[in-house]
Amino acid sequence: MRMPMLLTLVAGLLVLAGCYRETVPDYGPAVRSLDTALEQARSTDRNVLVIYGSDSCPWSRSFERNTLADADVREALGSFVVLLLEKGENSADFEKAWGNPPTPSVVTLGPDGKPLGTMLSGVVKKDGFLTYTAWAKSGTGPQPAIAVGGG
């Protein structure tokens, strides 16, 4: 009696998890490999915007739903080669280079792979993210101060 109930519970949780992930925004033409991102950045003369998160991090989910899903933010993302890194999946080199950063984190790399400014860690609200991307698009001048926080 317990085994069928347990299987039903597990199946229900899997269905809920699948439905939850379907609500996460589509980032458009994002890539999942640093080599591919840098290749595209060099060929299109754009910077790479690295978005590092985790499916298990509620702050990463909040950042996706409340900032990255916004139409203005999505338009700004079009100015970059967007590199999506999922903690523990395709992020080992990034984690090693940045000292196992918190999730969510955002950093901009030039087409040469060198960081522009410092990493943003935490939930960045829409206005702050748009300010950051306006700066990161050119990669010149001082990095603006951006407020970050929890979900």
Helices and strands as residue ranges (DSSP letters): H 2-22, H 34-44, E 48-53, H 58-63, I 64-68, H 71-77, E 81-86, H 92-98, E 105-109, E 115-121, E 123-124, H 126-138, E 148-149
